Amino acid sequence: MQDTTQSRPAKSMPADHAVAMPAYVDRSHLVVQDLPVVSAWYQRILGLTPIETGANGETLGVAGRPLLTLTTEGNAARAPRNAPGLFHTAFLVPNRRELGRWLAHAAHNNIRLQGASDHLVSEAIYLADPEGNGIEVYRDRPRGEWTYQPDGTVAMSTLPLDLQALYDEAPNDHWDGLAEGTTIGHIHLQVSDIPQADAFFRDVLGLDLMARYPGASFFASGKYHHHVAANIWNSRGASKRQSNMTGLADYTIRFSDAAKLATALGKLDELEMPIVKEGSVHSLVDPWGIGLKLAS
């Protein structure tokens, strides 16, 4: 299947949006065992639409914006719960109204949710796809409502989200998929060591450390709350991810700031991490065996 990593939709985003920052997560790529079942689920339940289809995979997105690629391989083995890889892919909807509309759709289809939280900066709903890949559907609160600390980090918490109130506020209309303007707001990873994650995402890739939880760090550019999170809640000390595992094959961080990308590539070169360059996309494997594409 053709790689559409370099494609960019024309829709502009607000200046403080997650994907308007100097670096942001653009795409996620999962390896699955049952491609037809998983793809149909992402279309019917999550609300993505097909953009590209090939012999061994599909790319899905919203309003022509590619967000999620699903591929399958004959030797794909189900990843163990403690393997490094995906904790969740987080789909950012434009506003609270659209979050409520998706919640109502999920409720009407009897979808089992795994949780719902108020993180102060955002409101989030959690679930998993048919093969156990974690998903977050969320909306950001306006940045004027965020609280930044003197050290530049942002106040985040995990408080209960009133799902009934969110459901009650949702318009009673026809739902035909995620709204235009939906993006991947962030990706949350399972890694084996937090100091190693700090060194990689902050010191090598140049993202800012925006928050810490016990066993987790949150990184971003442009003072967003987080574009990438890394935790050891299930995966502390785990060995590297194997290449034939299901789950997160790779994800893309896109740099709109060429200087930041050049600095990151220089530091990766100093570490002698192998990088394959194809056009404006630089592909590598991170310290935990997760594929990563850096694009401009």
VMD Tcl script that draws the C-alpha trace (Angstrom):
set ca {
  {0.00 0.00 0.00}
  {1.29 3.44 -0.88}
  {2.62 5.45 2.08}
  {0.67 8.68 2.37}
  {2.77 10.05 5.23}
  {3.65 13.12 3.20}
  {0.05 14.08 2.38}
  {-1.41 17.08 4.19}
  {-5.02 18.21 4.09}
  {-5.73 21.85 3.45}
  {-7.97 22.57 6.45}
  {-6.37 25.11 8.75}
  {-6.54 24.76 12.52}
  {-6.75 27.36 15.30}
  {-3.31 28.73 16.21}
  {-3.34 26.95 19.59}
  {-4.55 23.58 18.27}
  {-2.50 20.43 18.96}
  {-1.54 20.05 15.29}
  {-0.65 23.73 14.83}
  {2.39 23.34 17.10}
  {6.06 23.17 15.98}
  {5.93 19.35 16.29}
  {2.87 17.14 16.59}
  {1.64 13.59 16.08}
  {0.23 13.16 12.60}
  {-0.46 9.46 12.08}
  {-0.66 6.09 13.81}
  {-0.07 2.68 12.20}
  {-1.36 -0.53 13.76}
  {-0.68 -4.13 12.77}
  {-3.79 -6.26 13.30}
  {-4.69 -9.91 12.87}
  {-8.20 -9.51 11.45}
  {-8.08 -6.51 9.13}
  {-11.73 -6.60 7.90}
  {-13.14 -6.79 11.43}
  {-10.89 -4.09 12.89}
  {-11.31 -1.75 9.93}
  {-15.10 -2.11 9.99}
  {-15.07 -1.35 13.72}
  {-13.04 1.84 13.29}
  {-15.46 2.95 10.59}
  {-18.74 2.03 12.29}
  {-17.90 2.71 15.93}
  {-15.13 5.29 15.96}
  {-16.37 7.07 12.85}
  {-13.33 7.08 10.54}
  {-13.70 6.81 6.76}
  {-11.50 4.95 4.24}
  {-8.97 7.05 2.36}
  {-6.73 4.38 0.79}
  {-7.04 0.64 0.42}
  {-4.34 -1.83 -0.59}
  {-3.80 -5.58 -0.65}
  {-2.60 -5.77 2.95}
  {-3.97 -2.65 4.56}
  {-6.12 0.45 4.71}
  {-5.69 4.07 5.69}
  {-8.62 5.68 7.50}
  {-9.21 9.28 8.45}
  {-11.62 12.17 8.74}
  {-12.62 14.53 5.91}
  {-9.67 13.37 3.80}
  {-7.12 13.74 6.61}
  {-5.24 10.41 7.06}
  {-5.06 9.43 10.73}
  {-4.84 5.67 11.11}
  {-3.25 2.99 8.94}
  {-4.17 -0.65 9.55}
  {-2.10 -3.45 8.04}
  {-1.95 -7.18 8.56}
  {0.79 -9.76 8.20}
  {0.59 -13.53 8.08}
  {2.99 -13.97 10.99}
  {1.46 -11.27 13.20}
  {1.42 -12.46 16.81}
  {-0.75 -10.86 19.49}
  {1.42 -8.58 21.60}
  {1.48 -9.40 25.32}
  {-0.07 -6.81 27.63}
  {3.30 -5.80 29.06}
  {5.07 -5.28 25.72}
  {6.28 -1.80 24.81}
  {4.01 -0.18 22.26}
  {0.62 1.49 22.33}
  {-1.22 2.53 25.46}
  {-3.72 4.50 23.38}
  {-4.11 6.57 20.25}
  {-5.95 9.77 21.19}
  {-8.44 11.23 18.71}
  {-9.06 14.92 19.37}
  {-12.54 16.14 18.39}
  {-13.21 19.85 17.80}
  {-15.33 20.61 20.88}
  {-17.45 19.28 23.75}
  {-20.53 19.09 21.52}
  {-18.76 16.64 19.20}
  {-17.48 14.61 22.16}
  {-21.07 14.33 23.38}
  {-22.27 13.34 19.92}
  {-19.70 10.54 19.77}
  {-20.63 9.40 23.29}
  {-24.30 9.20 22.34}
  {-23.36 7.17 19.25}
  {-21.30 4.80 21.39}
  {-24.10 4.45 23.93}
  {-26.67 3.69 21.23}
  {-24.36 0.93 19.95}
  {-23.77 -0.55 23.42}
  {-20.04 0.06 23.24}
  {-18.18 -0.90 26.41}
  {-16.14 2.03 27.67}
  {-13.04 1.55 29.81}
  {-13.18 4.90 31.55}
  {-13.85 8.62 31.36}
  {-11.79 11.39 32.92}
  {-11.58 15.13 33.40}
  {-7.88 15.97 33.05}
  {-8.36 19.72 33.73}
  {-6.94 20.53 30.28}
  {-9.27 18.09 28.53}
  {-12.23 15.71 28.84}
  {-11.56 12.16 27.71}
  {-13.35 8.88 27.08}
  {-11.44 5.59 26.89}
  {-12.13 2.31 25.11}
  {-10.36 -0.37 23.06}
  {-10.74 -1.77 19.56}
  {-11.59 -5.47 18.95}
  {-7.91 -6.48 19.28}
  {-7.31 -4.53 22.47}
  {-5.59 -1.45 21.05}
  {-6.31 1.46 23.37}
  {-8.23 4.51 22.18}
  {-8.98 7.88 23.71}
  {-11.62 10.22 22.29}
  {-11.26 13.67 23.80}
  {-11.78 17.39 23.54}
  {-9.49 20.12 24.79}
  {-10.62 22.86 27.10}
  {-9.64 26.36 25.88}
  {-6.03 27.15 26.76}
  {-7.20 30.09 28.83}
  {-8.58 27.53 31.28}
  {-5.27 25.65 31.62}
  {-3.00 26.36 34.59}
  {0.72 26.59 33.86}
  {3.19 26.16 36.70}
  {6.22 28.45 37.24}
  {8.49 25.74 35.76}
  {6.50 25.71 32.50}
  {4.63 22.48 33.12}
  {0.84 22.34 32.97}
  {-1.52 21.21 35.74}
  {-3.21 17.92 34.84}
  {-5.22 15.50 36.94}
  {-7.47 12.48 36.55}
  {-10.91 13.33 37.90}
  {-14.27 11.66 37.16}
  {-16.04 12.87 34.02}
  {-19.82 13.21 34.26}
  {-20.82 11.07 31.27}
  {-24.52 11.50 31.92}
  {-24.25 15.29 31.68}
  {-22.17 14.98 28.51}
  {-24.74 12.60 27.02}
  {-27.64 14.85 28.00}
  {-26.02 17.85 26.31}
  {-25.49 16.00 23.01}
  {-27.76 17.07 20.17}
  {-30.34 14.48 19.19}
  {-29.39 14.28 15.52}
  {-27.98 11.87 12.97}
  {-24.35 10.89 13.57}
  {-22.40 10.09 10.43}
  {-18.83 9.92 11.68}
  {-16.26 12.07 13.46}
  {-16.51 15.77 12.66}
  {-14.21 17.52 10.23}
  {-11.30 18.92 12.18}
  {-10.79 15.73 14.17}
  {-7.09 14.85 14.44}
  {-4.76 12.67 16.44}
  {-4.09 14.97 19.38}
  {-1.53 12.74 21.05}
  {-0.23 9.22 21.34}
  {0.37 7.46 24.65}
  {3.05 4.76 24.72}
  {4.08 1.90 26.95}
  {7.84 1.96 27.51}
  {10.17 0.11 29.86}
  {11.93 3.00 31.61}
  {10.90 6.61 32.35}
  {14.39 8.18 32.59}
  {15.11 6.63 29.19}
  {11.87 8.13 27.85}
  {12.81 11.55 29.23}
  {16.21 11.29 27.56}
  {14.70 10.28 24.21}
  {11.67 12.54 23.86}
  {13.03 15.60 25.70}
  {16.77 15.52 25.19}
  {16.94 13.93 21.72}
  {13.68 14.84 19.97}
  {13.48 18.24 21.68}
  {9.97 18.00 23.12}
  {9.24 19.81 26.37}
  {8.40 17.86 29.52}
  {4.92 19.19 30.32}
  {3.74 16.97 33.19}
  {4.60 13.97 35.31}
  {2.41 11.33 36.88}
  {3.80 8.47 38.97}
  {5.33 6.21 36.34}
  {4.60 8.50 33.38}
  {5.96 11.55 31.57}
  {4.12 13.84 29.14}
  {5.93 15.66 26.31}
  {4.86 18.33 23.83}
  {5.85 21.27 21.70}
  {4.26 24.71 21.72}
  {3.21 24.34 25.39}
  {0.45 21.87 24.45}
  {-0.41 19.55 27.34}
  {1.11 16.54 25.57}
  {1.72 15.21 22.10}
  {3.46 12.08 23.39}
  {3.07 10.35 26.74}
  {5.12 7.42 28.00}
  {4.31 5.18 30.94}
  {5.62 2.03 32.63}
  {2.34 1.04 34.31}
  {2.21 -2.35 32.55}
  {5.66 -2.47 30.97}
  {8.30 -1.58 33.56}
  {11.59 -3.24 32.60}
  {10.06 -5.02 29.59}
  {12.31 -6.14 26.74}
  {12.07 -4.52 23.32}
  {8.99 -4.93 21.20}
  {9.29 -7.65 18.54}
  {8.75 -6.65 14.92}
  {5.98 -9.21 14.27}
  {3.80 -8.13 17.20}
  {0.33 -6.73 16.68}
  {-0.36 -3.21 17.87}
  {1.65 -0.08 17.20}
  {3.97 -0.62 14.26}
  {4.91 3.05 14.02}
  {3.65 6.60 14.37}
  {4.58 9.90 12.77}
  {5.75 13.11 14.41}
  {5.55 15.98 11.94}
  {7.74 19.04 12.41}
  {6.50 22.34 11.05}
  {9.73 23.87 12.39}
  {12.59 22.69 10.14}
  {15.24 23.74 12.63}
  {13.73 21.55 15.35}
  {13.70 18.56 13.01}
  {17.31 19.17 11.98}
  {18.39 19.38 15.62}
  {16.60 16.13 16.45}
  {18.15 14.35 13.47}
  {21.57 15.59 14.49}
  {21.17 14.17 17.99}
  {19.92 10.85 16.61}
  {23.00 10.78 14.37}
  {25.24 11.37 17.40}
  {23.63 8.33 19.02}
  {24.26 6.37 15.80}
  {20.61 5.36 15.59}
  {19.92 3.95 12.10}
  {17.61 6.19 10.05}
  {16.11 5.49 6.64}
  {15.26 8.63 4.65}
  {12.55 8.58 2.00}
  {11.63 12.01 0.68}
  {10.96 14.22 3.69}
  {10.31 11.24 6.01}
  {13.00 9.86 8.34}
  {12.18 6.39 9.71}
  {13.79 4.81 12.75}
  {13.09 2.40 15.59}
  {13.00 3.88 19.08}
  {14.75 2.41 22.16}
  {11.75 0.16 22.86}
  {11.38 -1.31 19.38}
  {8.53 1.02 18.29}
  {8.72 2.45 14.79}
  {8.88 6.24 14.54}
  {8.71 8.50 11.50}
  {9.92 12.08 11.67}
  {8.44 14.15 8.87}
  {8.47 17.76 7.72}
}
mol new
graphics top color blue
foreach p $ca { graphics top sphere $p radius 0.5 }
foreach p [lrange $ca 0 end-1] q [lrange $ca 1 end] { graphics top cylinder $p $q radius 0.2 }
display resetview
